[in-house]
Amino acid sequence: MRKMVGPDYSLELCNIFHSGQVEPASCFQTLFGTIQTGLILKDVSLEVKAGEVLAVLGSKGSGKRALLEVISRRSHGPTRGQVLLDGSPMTVNLFQRTCGYVSHHTELIPTLSVEQTIHYAGSLVIGPQMSSYLRKSRVRQVLADLALSQVARWSISKLNTSEYRRVVIGTQLIKDPMLLLLDEPTVDLDPLTTYLIVSMLSNHVRRRNRIVVLTMEKPRSDVFPFLDRVTYLCLGDVVYTGPTRLMLEYFKAIGFPCPQLENPLMYYLCLSTVDRRSRERFIESNTQIVALVEKFKMEGGPYRKSSASATSHLLLGSPEHNSSMSHKIPYSTFNKPGTFKVGFALYQRLFASTFCFNYRSVCQIFMRLFTLPLFFTLVWFFFRNMQNYQWTFFSRNGLLFTCLMGTYVISIINTAYTFAVYRNSYYEESRQGIYSGPLFLFTYWLFSIPFSIISTVLASYVVFQITNLRSLNDFYTFTAILWGCYLLAEQQTMALMMVIKSAFITIITSLYLSIMMLILGTGALRSFSSISEWLIYFSYVCQTRYASAFLNRQMFGEGRLYNLPQENGLSCSITGFSSEQFVCRYLDGGVYLAERYNQGSTDYSISEILDSNFNLIVTFVFPVSAAVMNCLLYLIPLPAFIKAKFRD
């Protein structure tokens, strides 16, 4: 049974101390563990009740984001003190079930519409107890509350900054969280949009009796009526926390009245900010802030505990107002859906984002289906006039190398540019505890595999016409080998994208690895007999060794390309054949394969290297093993400096 909470529940922070990274770290500092750490939050205590909006104000570096991360249990580094929600300690599980977090930078899937984005955000967190009709009604209500009904059918890519920010908030409001944290929701917005967003949040907490905590760096005076409480931070210290309207009385009582016609929020923010314009001003402002912090520690207790809805009672010395409401509210409004339901919702979202037929989705479909066939059409154009002369051994060797290389390259490019946006969504949603890495990968593979099959079949059909192969079985195995290479390149790129944010850098890195495998494993540029023995052993861990061996045997083995002439009109007779003659060096494909795959002092025979069944199986062992490795990688918690790439 879910725990119930009264309508007068509260969020309380008691003596919070938090240490962490205080300055951005270079790559050298990260690698060698010389990151500068220090105390970010210093004895922070505050309280906010249901139906209130708390604004955490402070300049850059004051600890605003760190405070939100401590509340949400996302912080890294030692933390002391208590975070209580209705008297219960805030745990990761409790926050994920009952609260919401709007990051400073959240990437939405650009091809989805506004309505679809909020709908799928709800499908991932709302269990089957809510009917389809109620679910749709809930989506429409959130759209109306955020003034997004007019753009509900628009794709995310067409929204302006204000609309985009409201959609991000909507993806959390659809869960109806008891506590909603927002990191700089109004940054870089115009005054009207700032007023609109803050007023919407204020209406939400009053209507739903929820709590909203937001950070702001430059508060405007017109949002003053919507902020029930305010907390001023300076370098981790609390200068003031309590009801917004009592703030004026408090600072006036300690000798800092707000001048008339001044924005009180901004005036006291400047008062709580260290002035770094000169050494003298720094010392003076720092001394003043230290005095303000100590003053509030001694006299600020009544303000911190007072109710924002009962400011007059505090001023008159009367006790706080007690709510007469007796009904209870469940900790989580909606039950969490099961794993199968979440996976199905993820698959539906992938399908909807790909087949919504706007410009971006059409480009994505084209990349997935037709880039590889188009590349192979170009290959066909250059190799279509191959003749069965001695030089065809080199030409067909180049054809196979180009097919393998093209398959790797196209797969890497397609994966980097189509997977990136879903990877970004995964990082944000996994932090909310919605689903795990393996479930995300499984649904993505389930969706992408049909595209890779269709693309590989079309591409193989194009290039198969210029080979010396004719049977249907040869076509199937030729296609299967290329598909196995496509899958490995996809898995390799997805693994790299776990730690590399830029799609371009991912492509360069993955291409470098693939080119090294092609050079070592195919024997196309240099035969195995001409490379070092240790490199031969290294080639055993390259998929290209087995894929290339299979395709080479298919192309040249079993007596194919027998006794080819040097060129038109000049024959290479069997009796006159000499291995010393360069122009007629290959009697048949078997001689060519013997030269390519002769490993000198190693114990493996050519027949073992060219075993078709073994090579076909091992070619697919590589992508399957890579998929299992990716599942494990996406379960391992990432270091904070890697997560920061996808947060900032």
C-alpha positions in Angstrom: 0.0 0.0 0.0 1.3 3.4 -0.9 2.1 5.8 2.0 -0.3 8.6 2.4 0.6 12.2 3.2 -1.4 15.1 4.5 -2.2 18.2 2.5 0.1 20.2 4.7 3.2 18.2 3.9 6.5 20.0 3.5 10.1 19.7 2.2 12.7 20.3 4.9 16.5 20.6 4.7 18.3 20.4 8.0 22.0 21.5 8.3 23.1 20.4 4.8 26.8 20.4 4.1 28.0 19.2 0.7 31.4 19.0 -0.8 32.3 18.6 -4.5 34.2 20.0 -7.5 34.5 23.8 -7.2 36.2 24.5 -10.5 36.0 23.1 -14.0 38.6 20.3 -14.4 40.8 19.8 -17.4 41.3 16.4 -19.0 44.7 16.1 -17.3 43.2 16.9 -13.9 40.4 14.4 -14.5 42.7 11.6 -15.6 45.2 12.0 -12.7 42.6 12.7 -10.0 43.7 16.3 -9.2 40.3 17.8 -9.4 39.9 20.8 -7.0 37.1 20.1 -4.4 35.7 22.1 -1.6 32.7 22.8 0.5 29.9 23.9 -1.8 26.9 24.1 0.6 27.5 25.2 4.2 24.9 24.5 6.9 21.9 25.0 4.6 18.5 24.7 6.4 15.2 25.7 4.8 11.6 24.6 4.6 8.9 24.9 2.0 5.3 23.7 2.4 2.7 22.3 0.0 1.1 24.9 -2.2 4.3 27.1 -2.2 6.9 28.2 -4.8 10.4 28.5 -3.5 13.0 30.5 -5.5 16.7 29.8 -4.8 18.5 33.0 -5.8 22.2 33.5 -6.1 25.0 34.5 -8.5 26.9 31.9 -10.6 28.8 29.6 -8.3 26.6 30.2 -5.3 25.5 26.6 -5.0 22.0 26.7 -6.5 22.4 23.7 -8.7 24.2 21.8 -6.0 21.3 22.4 -3.7 18.8 20.9 -6.2 21.1 17.9 -6.8 21.3 17.3 -3.0 17.5 17.3 -2.8 17.1 15.0 -5.8 19.9 12.7 -4.5 21.9 13.2 -7.8 24.8 14.9 -6.1 28.3 13.4 -6.1 30.6 13.9 -3.1 30.1 13.7 0.6 26.9 15.2 2.0 25.8 15.7 5.6 22.5 16.7 7.0 18.9 15.6 6.3 16.5 16.1 3.5 12.9 15.3 4.6 9.7 15.0 2.6 6.7 15.0 5.0 9.1 13.8 7.7 10.5 10.9 5.7 14.1 10.9 4.6 14.5 11.6 0.9 15.9 8.6 -0.9 16.7 8.1 -4.6 13.7 5.7 -4.9 11.3 8.2 -3.1 12.4 11.1 -5.3 12.1 9.1 -8.5 8.6 7.9 -7.5 7.1 11.1 -6.3 9.1 14.0 -7.6 10.3 15.6 -10.8 13.4 17.4 -12.0 13.7 19.8 -14.9 17.4 20.1 -15.9 19.0 23.2 -17.1 19.6 21.6 -20.5 17.2 18.9 -21.7 17.1 17.5 -25.2 13.8 16.4 -26.6 13.3 14.2 -29.7 13.0 16.9 -32.4 10.8 14.8 -34.8 8.0 14.2 -32.3 5.1 16.7 -32.0 4.4 18.5 -28.7 1.4 16.3 -27.9 3.4 13.1 -28.7 6.3 14.2 -26.5 4.1 14.8 -23.5 2.0 11.7 -24.2 5.0 9.4 -24.3 6.5 11.1 -21.2 3.3 10.0 -19.5 3.2 6.5 -21.0 6.7 5.8 -19.5 5.6 6.7 -15.9 1.9 6.2 -15.7 0.7 2.6 -15.1 -2.2 0.8 -16.7 -4.6 1.8 -13.9 -5.4 5.0 -15.9 -7.6 4.4 -18.9 -6.7 5.6 -22.4 -9.4 8.3 -22.2 -8.1 9.7 -18.9 -4.6 9.6 -20.2 -5.5 11.7 -23.2 -7.5 14.0 -20.9 -4.4 14.4 -18.7 -2.3 15.3 -21.7 -4.8 17.9 -22.9 -4.9 19.4 -19.4 -1.1 19.8 -19.2 -1.1 21.3 -22.7 -3.8 23.8 -21.6 -2.0 24.6 -18.3 1.2 25.5 -20.2 -0.5 27.4 -23.0 0.6 24.8 -25.6 -2.7 23.7 -27.0 -2.2 25.9 -30.1 1.1 24.2 -31.0 0.2 20.7 -29.9 0.6 19.4 -33.5 3.9 21.2 -34.1 7.1 19.2 -34.1 9.6 20.0 -31.4 12.1 21.3 -34.0 9.7 24.2 -34.9 9.2 25.5 -31.4 10.8 28.7 -30.1 12.7 28.8 -26.8 9.7 29.7 -24.7 7.6 26.9 -26.1 10.4 24.4 -25.9 11.0 25.2 -22.3 7.3 24.8 -21.5 7.3 21.4 -23.2 10.2 20.3 -21.1 8.3 21.3 -17.9 5.2 19.5 -19.3 7.1 16.2 -19.5 7.5 16.4 -15.7 4.0 17.9 -14.9 2.4 14.9 -16.7 3.6 12.8 -13.7 1.9 15.2 -11.2 4.9 15.2 -8.9 4.6 16.2 -5.3 7.8 18.1 -5.6 9.1 19.7 -8.8 12.7 21.0 -9.0 13.6 23.3 -11.9 17.2 24.4 -12.7 17.1 27.9 -14.2 13.8 27.5 -16.1 13.7 31.1 -17.2 17.3 31.6 -18.3 17.7 33.4 -21.7 14.0 34.1 -21.9 12.3 37.4 -22.5 10.5 39.2 -19.6 7.0 38.2 -20.8 7.9 34.5 -21.1 9.6 34.6 -17.7 6.4 36.0 -16.2 4.3 33.4 -18.1 6.3 30.4 -16.9 6.6 31.5 -13.2 2.9 32.4 -13.1 2.0 29.0 -14.6 4.1 27.2 -12.0 2.5 29.2 -9.2 -1.0 28.4 -10.5 -0.1 24.7 -10.6 1.1 24.5 -7.0 -1.9 26.3 -5.7 -4.4 24.2 -7.7 -2.7 20.8 -7.1 -1.3 21.6 -3.6 2.3 20.8 -4.7 5.8 22.1 -4.1 7.9 23.9 -6.7 11.6 24.8 -6.1 13.3 26.7 -8.9 16.6 28.5 -9.3 17.0 32.0 -10.8 20.0 34.1 -11.4 18.3 37.4 -12.5 14.8 37.6 -10.9 12.5 40.3 -12.2 10.2 42.3 -10.0 7.0 41.2 -11.8 7.5 37.6 -10.6 7.6 38.7 -6.9 3.9 38.0 -6.2 4.3 34.4 -7.5 7.2 33.4 -5.2 6.0 32.4 -1.8 9.5 31.7 -0.4 13.0 32.8 -1.4 16.4 31.5 -0.4 19.5 33.6 -1.0 22.8 31.7 -1.4 26.3 33.1 -1.5 29.2 30.7 -1.9 27.1 28.0 -0.3 26.0 30.1 2.7 22.4 31.1 3.4 21.9 34.9 3.6 18.1 34.6 4.0 15.5 31.9 3.6 11.8 32.4 4.4 8.6 33.9 3.0 9.2 36.5 0.3 7.1 39.2 1.8 8.8 38.8 5.2 12.1 39.3 3.5 11.5 43.0 3.3 10.7 43.2 7.0 13.8 41.2 7.9 16.3 43.2 5.9 14.7 46.4 7.1 15.0 45.3 10.7 18.7 44.6 10.3 19.5 47.9 8.6 19.1 47.1 4.9 15.8 48.5 3.7 15.0 48.2 0.0 14.9 51.6 -1.7 11.6 52.7 -3.3 11.1 51.8 -7.0 13.8 49.1 -6.7 13.3 45.4 -7.5 13.6 43.9 -4.1 14.5 40.5 -5.4 17.4 41.9 -7.4 18.4 44.4 -4.8 18.9 41.8 -2.1 20.6 39.4 -4.7 23.2 42.1 -5.3 23.5 42.5 -1.5 24.2 38.8 -1.3 26.8 38.7 -4.1 30.6 39.2 -3.7 31.8 42.2 -5.6 34.9 41.2 -7.5 35.6 44.4 -9.4 38.5 45.3 -7.1 40.3 43.9 -4.2 38.9 46.6 -1.8 35.3 45.9 -2.9 35.9 42.2 -2.6 37.0 42.4 1.0 34.3 44.9 1.9 31.4 42.9 0.3 32.8 39.5 1.6 32.9 40.9 5.1 29.4 42.2 4.8 28.1 38.9 3.5 29.8 37.0 6.3 28.1 39.3 8.8 24.7 38.8 7.0 25.1 35.0 7.2 25.9 35.1 10.9 23.1 37.4 11.6 20.6 35.1 9.9 21.9 32.1 11.8 21.2 33.9 15.0 17.9 35.6 14.2 16.5 33.9 11.1 14.9 30.8 12.8 11.4 32.2 12.9 11.5 33.3 9.3 12.8 30.0 8.1 10.0 28.1 9.8 7.2 30.5 9.1 4.4 29.9 6.7 4.3 32.0 3.6 0.5 32.0 3.7 0.5 33.3 7.2 2.9 36.1 7.2 0.7 38.4 9.2 0.6 35.9 12.0 4.4 36.0 12.4 4.4 39.8 12.3 1.8 39.9 15.1 3.6 37.1 17.1 0.7 34.7 16.7 1.1 30.9 16.1 1.1 29.5 12.6 -2.1 28.6 10.9 -3.1 25.0 11.1 -4.8 23.4 8.2 -8.2 22.0 8.9 -8.0 19.6 5.9 -7.9 16.0 7.1 -7.8 14.0 3.8 -4.6 12.3 2.7 -2.7 12.4 -0.6 -0.8 9.4 -1.9 3.0 9.7 -2.2 2.7 8.8 -5.8 -0.3 9.8 -7.8 0.2 7.0 -10.4 1.5 3.5 -10.2 4.7 2.8 -12.2 4.1 0.7 -15.4 5.8 -2.7 -15.7 9.0 -3.4 -17.7 7.1 -4.7 -20.8 4.8 -1.6 -20.8 7.8 0.7 -20.6 9.6 -1.1 -23.4 6.5 -1.0 -25.6 6.2 2.7 -25.0 9.8 3.2 -25.9 9.3 1.2 -29.1 6.1 3.3 -29.9 8.1 6.5 -29.4 10.9 5.3 -31.7 8.3 4.4 -34.4 6.4 7.7 -34.0 9.6 9.8 -34.2 10.8 8.0 -37.3 7.5 7.8 -39.3 6.0 11.2 -38.6 7.1 12.2 -42.1 8.4 15.7 -41.5 11.7 16.8 -42.9 13.9 15.4 -40.2 12.1 12.0 -40.1 12.3 11.6 -43.8 16.0 12.3 -43.7 16.3 9.7 -40.9 14.4 7.1 -42.9 16.5 7.8 -46.0 19.8 7.4 -44.0 18.7 4.2 -42.5 17.4 2.6 -45.7 19.1 4.1 -48.8 22.6 5.4 -48.0 24.2 1.9 -48.1 22.4 0.9 -51.4 23.4 4.2 -52.9 27.0 3.7 -51.9 27.0 0.2 -53.4 25.4 1.6 -56.6 28.5 3.9 -56.9 30.7 0.8 -56.3 28.8 -1.0 -59.0 29.4 1.9 -61.4 33.2 1.7 -61.0 33.5 -2.1 -61.0 30.8 -3.0 -63.6 33.2 -3.5 -66.5 35.5 -6.0 -64.7 36.7 -8.6 -67.2 38.1 -12.1 -66.5 41.7 -11.3 -67.0 44.6 -11.8 -64.6 44.1 -8.3 -63.2 40.6 -9.3 -62.1 42.1 -10.9 -59.0 43.2 -7.4 -57.8 40.0 -5.8 -59.0 37.8 -8.3 -57.2 40.0 -8.0 -54.1 39.4 -4.3 -54.2 35.7 -4.9 -54.7 35.4 -7.0 -51.5 37.5 -4.6 -49.5 35.4 -1.7 -50.7 32.2 -3.5 -49.8 33.4 -4.2 -46.3 34.7 -0.7 -45.8 31.5 0.9 -47.2 29.4 -1.3 -44.9 31.4 -0.2 -41.8 31.5 3.4 -42.8 27.8 3.8 -43.6 26.8 1.9 -40.5 28.9 4.2 -38.3 27.6 7.4 -39.9 24.0 6.2 -39.7 24.3 5.1 -36.1 26.0 8.3 -34.9 23.4 10.6 -36.3 20.3 8.6 -35.6 21.2 7.2 -32.2 22.4 10.4 -30.6 19.1 12.0 -29.8 17.7 8.8 -28.2 21.0 8.4 -26.3 20.4 11.9 -24.8 16.9 11.1 -23.9 18.1 7.9 -22.2 20.6 9.7 -20.0 17.9 12.1 -18.7 15.2 9.5 -18.3 17.5 6.9 -16.7 18.4 9.4 -14.0 14.7 9.6 -13.3 14.6 5.9 -12.8 12.2 5.3 -15.6 14.0 2.5 -17.3 17.4 0.8 -17.5 20.1 0.8 -20.1 19.6 -2.8 -21.3 15.8 -2.2 -21.9 16.6 1.0 -23.8 19.2 -0.8 -26.0 16.9 -3.8 -26.6 14.0 -1.7 -27.8 16.4 0.3 -30.0 17.9 -2.8 -31.6 14.4 -4.3 -32.1 13.5 -1.1 -34.0 16.7 -0.7 -36.0 17.3 -4.3 -37.1 14.6 -4.4 -39.8 16.1 -1.2 -41.3 19.6 -2.7 -41.4 18.3 -5.9 -43.0 16.4 -4.1 -45.7 19.3 -1.7 -46.4 21.9 -4.6 -46.5 19.7 -6.7 -48.8 19.2 -3.9 -51.3 22.9 -3.0 -51.2 24.0 -6.6 -51.6 21.6 -7.1 -54.6 23.2 -4.2 -56.4 26.8 -5.3 -56.0 26.1 -9.0 -56.3 25.4 -8.5 -60.0 29.1 -7.8 -60.8 30.5 -10.7 -58.9 31.1 -14.1 -60.4 28.5 -15.6 -58.0 25.2 -16.8 -59.3 23.4 -19.1 -56.8 20.8 -17.9 -54.5 22.6 -19.4 -51.5 25.7 -17.3 -52.4 23.5 -14.2 -52.3 22.1 -15.1 -48.9 25.5 -15.7 -47.4 27.1 -12.7 -49.1 24.3 -10.5 -47.6 24.6 -12.2 -44.2 28.3 -11.4 -43.9 27.7 -7.7 -44.8 24.9 -7.5 -42.3 27.1 -9.0 -39.6 29.6 -6.3 -40.3 26.9 -3.6 -40.3 25.7 -4.8 -36.9 29.2 -4.8 -35.3 29.9 -1.2 -36.6 26.5 -0.2 -35.1 27.3 -1.7 -31.7 30.8 -0.3 -31.7 29.5 3.2 -32.4 26.8 2.9 -29.7 29.5 1.9 -27.2 31.6 5.0 -28.1 28.5 7.2 -27.8 28.1 6.3 -24.2 31.1 8.5 -23.4 31.4 10.8 -26.4 28.7 13.4 -26.9 29.7 14.7 -30.4 28.5 12.6 -33.3 31.4 13.9 -35.4 34.0 12.8 -32.9 32.3 9.5 -32.5 32.4 8.9 -36.3 36.1 9.7 -36.5 37.0 7.5 -33.5 34.8 4.6 -34.8 36.2 4.9 -38.3 39.8 4.8 -37.0 39.1 1.5 -35.2 37.3 0.0 -38.2 40.1 1.0 -40.6 42.7 -0.6 -38.3 40.6 -3.8 -38.3 40.3 -3.7 -42.1 44.0 -3.3 -42.6 44.9 -6.1 -40.2 42.1 -8.5 -40.8 41.4 -8.6 -44.5 44.8 -9.3 -46.0 43.7 -7.0 -48.8 46.4 -4.3 -48.6 49.1 -6.6 -47.3 49.1 -10.4 -47.3 49.4 -12.2 -43.9 52.9 -13.4 -44.8 54.2 -9.9 -45.1 53.1 -8.6 -41.7 54.6 -9.3 -38.2 53.6 -12.4 -36.4 52.2 -10.5 -33.4 50.0 -8.5 -35.7 48.7 -11.8 -37.2 47.7 -12.9 -33.7 46.1 -9.5 -33.1 44.0 -10.0 -36.2 42.2 -12.9 -34.6 40.1 -10.4 -32.5 39.1 -8.6 -35.7 35.8 -9.4 -37.3 37.2 -8.4 -40.7 39.5 -11.5 -40.6 36.6 -13.9 -40.7 34.2 -11.9 -42.9 36.9 -11.2 -45.4 38.0 -14.9 -45.4 34.5 -16.0 -46.1 33.9 -13.5 -48.9 37.4 -14.3 -50.5 36.7 -18.0 -50.5 33.2 -17.3 -52.0 34.7 -15.2 -54.7 38.0 -17.1 -55.5 37.7 -20.6 -54.0 36.5 -23.9 -55.4 38.3 -23.6 -58.7 36.8 -20.3 -59.7 38.6 -17.9 -62.1 40.7 -20.8 -63.6 43.5 -20.1 -66.1 42.6 -16.5 -66.9 44.4 -14.8 -69.8 46.8 -11.9 -69.2 44.6 -9.6 -71.3 42.5 -9.8 -74.5 44.5 -11.8 -77.0 47.4 -12.8 -74.6 46.8 -16.1 -72.9 48.5 -17.7 -69.9 48.7 -21.4 -70.9 49.0 -24.0 -68.2 52.3 -25.3 -69.6 53.8 -21.9 -69.8 52.6 -20.8 -66.4 55.4 -19.6 -64.1 54.9 -18.3 -60.6 57.8 -15.9 -61.2 56.0 -14.1 -63.9 54.0 -11.2 -62.5 51.5 -10.9 -65.3 50.5 -14.5 -65.1 51.1 -15.3 -61.5 47.7 -16.8 -60.6 46.7 -20.1 -62.1 43.3 -19.9 -60.4 41.6 -18.4 -57.4 43.1 -21.0 -55.1 46.6 -19.8 -55.9 45.5 -16.2 -55.1 44.1 -17.3 -51.8 47.2 -19.2 -50.9 49.3 -16.0 -51.4 46.9 -13.8 -49.4 46.4 -16.1 -46.4 49.8 -17.8 -46.1 50.8 -17.1 -42.5 54.4 -18.3 -42.6 55.4 -19.8 -39.3 51.9 -20.0 -37.7 50.3 -23.3 -37.2 47.0 -22.6 -39.0 46.6 -24.1 -42.5 44.8 -22.1 -45.2 41.9 -24.6 -45.2 41.3 -23.8 -41.5 41.5 -20.1 -42.2 39.0 -20.3 -45.0 36.5 -22.6 -43.3 33.2 -21.1 -44.5 30.9 -22.3 -41.7 33.3 -21.3 -39.0 33.8 -17.8 -40.5 30.1 -17.2 -40.9 29.4 -18.1 -37.3 32.3 -16.1 -35.9 31.3 -13.1 -38.0 28.0 -13.0 -36.0 29.6 -13.8 -32.7 31.3 -10.4 -32.8 28.1 -8.2 -32.9 26.3 -10.5 -30.4 29.2 -10.2 -28.0 29.3 -6.4 -28.6 25.6 -6.2 -27.8 26.1 -8.1 -24.5 29.0 -5.8 -23.7 26.9 -2.7 -24.4 24.2 -4.0 -22.0 26.8 -4.3 -19.3 28.3 -0.9 -20.1 25.0 0.8 -20.0 24.4 -0.7 -16.5 27.7 0.7 -15.1 27.3 4.1 -13.4 29.2 6.7 -15.3 31.8 9.1 -13.7 30.4 12.5 -13.0 32.7 14.3 -15.5 31.2 12.2 -18.3 27.6 12.8 -17.2 28.3 16.5 -17.1 28.8 16.4 -20.9 25.2 15.5 -21.4 23.9 17.8 -18.7 25.5 21.1 -19.5 
